[in-house]
Amino acid sequence: MTDVSTPTTTGSTEGGTAEGVDLDARALELDRSHVFHSWSAQASLAPVSIAGGSGTTVWDHGGRRYLDFSSQLVNVNIGHSHPRLVAAIQEQAATLATIGPATANLTRGEAAKRILAHAPSGMSKVFFTNGGADAVENAIRLARLHTGRRKVISRYRSYHGNTGAAIVATGDWRRLPNEYATGHVHAFGPYLYRSEFWATTPEEECERALHHLRRVVECEGPDTVAAILLETIPGTAGIIPPPPGYLEGVRALADAHGIVLILDEVMAGFGRAGEWFALDAYGARPDLITFAKGVNSGYVPVGGVVISQEIAATFDDRVFPGGLTYSGHPLAAASIVASIDAMEEEGIVDHARTIGTDVLGPALADLAERHPVIGEVRGRGVFWALELVADRATRAPLPASEIAFAKGALTERGLLPFTADNRIHVVPPCVVTADEVAQAVEIYDEVLTLLDERL
């Protein structure tokens, strides 16, 4: 892994002050006075102030350091302040800071070429977007225009973004206040720990989940279904790797009815699951792949859709009615080129796979052996979830108040967690070391002990 030293925090001096101003207090004051946060009741917020970062660590203006085991929003795959990405963005900004999407740009083309080099065979074009939500939005648009159909089937346990169609394709509670788009249908996917199908084995869960999806397609009318949209591994919904054969079964179902298969790799792609694309571990080739987050670790906002040759050809002589001012922005493209090159040359994807198999996975399994509050551990690469329960026998989810307690206790001990529902998602950057995993596991162990005692 690249050795990146802790840089000096810009504009700060010893103790986190500048000209007598407490910069952390100032950051919080400005935030609470002027910044409107997503998915939050504004009055209840007390965010952590972050001034800088390097690798798997971030710090505030006063120098307090945190292990970032959230990767922010599960996107800083290559780690904070990777020198190669920083240099590429600086160099591109000095050469050409922005250019319209209708132009040809060398850096944009190189970014698309590198993404396609890691995509399945038969994928031929990349449509760049500003992030993951509008990647999903445009993948749905491509599928509807290609098929001439309207309906999109997605899962209840899913998150696809916060734009019109993407949020309605989402399955969780965030969909409910935002249901303005039409043509969306939801189904249950495989999730053996909380099976909707009374399954007791992965094989049963796979077979019954596929039967359920098949019946949904049949009842909706196959000729009305444009796309089946799935996260390859549901992320925010619980980090739920599919059982063997499930994605292959979905592919066969889609093929039988001329339905486009969209795999959402916004969170799972580019090393997160220990593969370039999480789908590489399975035997199903999609027609469209959405990406964002890990493709450049969020250094510059970017996302996109990888498009199959067949769907791309639909628009050879037909106008695609979609576009974005910043599609293929050169700063974003430069960061993609630098990120993929660094991941290749430094073996970062292989490292994520190995650290998950040999270090992180076994350490989390050991925690589960010792802490009754853990109902299940699951994941791949640096993409893991600890599902927390109030009772292992009934699998009753740990209440939200206890998750809030755990989040605060982890942060107090110097670890930034990612929590969702009754889960702690263990999602460090792909460059995390074995020593950093050990340090984090020690903190998790302390907090899980407290949770056990509170049961």
GIKAUR-V227057 format. One record per helix or strand of 2 or more residues. SS is the DSSP state (2 for helix, 1 for strand). FROM is the first residue (numbers start at 1). LEN is the number of residues. If there is no record, write none. Layout:
# GIKAUR-V227057
SS:FROM:LEN + SS:FROM:LEN
This chain:
# GIKAUR-V227057
1:17:2 + 1:21:2 + 2:23:12 + 2:42:3 + 1:52:4 + 1:57:3 + 1:65:4 + 2:71:4 + 2:83:13 + 2:106:12 + 1:123:7 + 2:132:16 + 1:151:5 + 2:164:6 + 2:173:6 + 1:184:4 + 2:192:3 + 2:202:19 + 2:222:3 + 1:225:7 + 2:246:12 + 1:260:5 + 2:278:4 + 1:288:4 + 2:293:3 + 1:303:6 + 2:309:6 + 2:330:16 + 2:348:23 + 1:374:7 + 1:383:9 + 1:396:2 + 2:400:13 + 1:415:2 + 1:418:3 + 1:423:4 + 2:434:21
